[in-house]
Amino acid sequence: MIQVKIINKGHHPLPAYATPQSAGVDLRANIQESVTLHPLERKLIPTGLYMALPEGYEAQVRPRSGLALKHGITVLNSPGTIDADYRGEIMVLLVNLSDTDFVVNDGERIAQMVIAGYVKASFNEVDGLDNTERGTGGYGHTGVK
């Protein structure tokens, strides 16, 4: 387990894992008054949290499955990446994909955050790539069944 430095300028508890094997922690809306998301509208929702991740790690902000299934609410840039050198407030870009208004209330669990390690790559320009069985087959190349 890694240690993450976090400042909580909000009025809700720090994120915590709901179960021993949870991959992510819930992020809560930290707002003074409720926010209404109209159909197809998107808004940044503050969390009141600021953090410093260790080098080699990122935080991924993802939708909550219950909000997506029951209300059509998702994280627009999913997964949103928080880089290790970012020091601003963690904000969640929500979008309402349903046909009805959705009200975000203070303290509501609006997204989940997963901390993940990553590997940096160096890019070496070449004149050609090796051949594979798949080749250039892209979107839908294997069919639908």
C-alpha positions, 0 to 999 in steps of 0.5 A: 500500500502506498502513502498519499498525502491529502488535504481535505478542505471540504466538510466530508470524511477522507475517501476510504475503501468500502470493503477490504478488496475494493479497488477504488474509493468514493469521491463526494460532492463538496458543494454549498447548494445542490446542483441540477444537471439537465439532460446532456448537461455537464458540470465540474463538481468539486470534492474539496480534496487536494493530494500529492501522489508519489511519482510513478502513480496516477489517480483515475476518476471513474463513474459509479456504476449505480449512478450510471445504471439508475440515473444515466450519470457518468464521468465524461472524460472517463477515466479522468487522470490526475497526474502525480504533479497536479496540486489543484482541487480534485474535480469531477466532470459529470454528465447527465445522459438521461432524459430527466434532470438529476440533482447532485446533493452535498456529500453525495458519492459522485465518482470513484477514484483508483490509484494506479501505477504507470510506466513511462515510455520512450518513443523511437521513430522507425521506418516500419513495424513487425508483421502480426496476425492481426496486422492493421485490423482495427475497430470491429475487425473480428466481427460481432459474434 
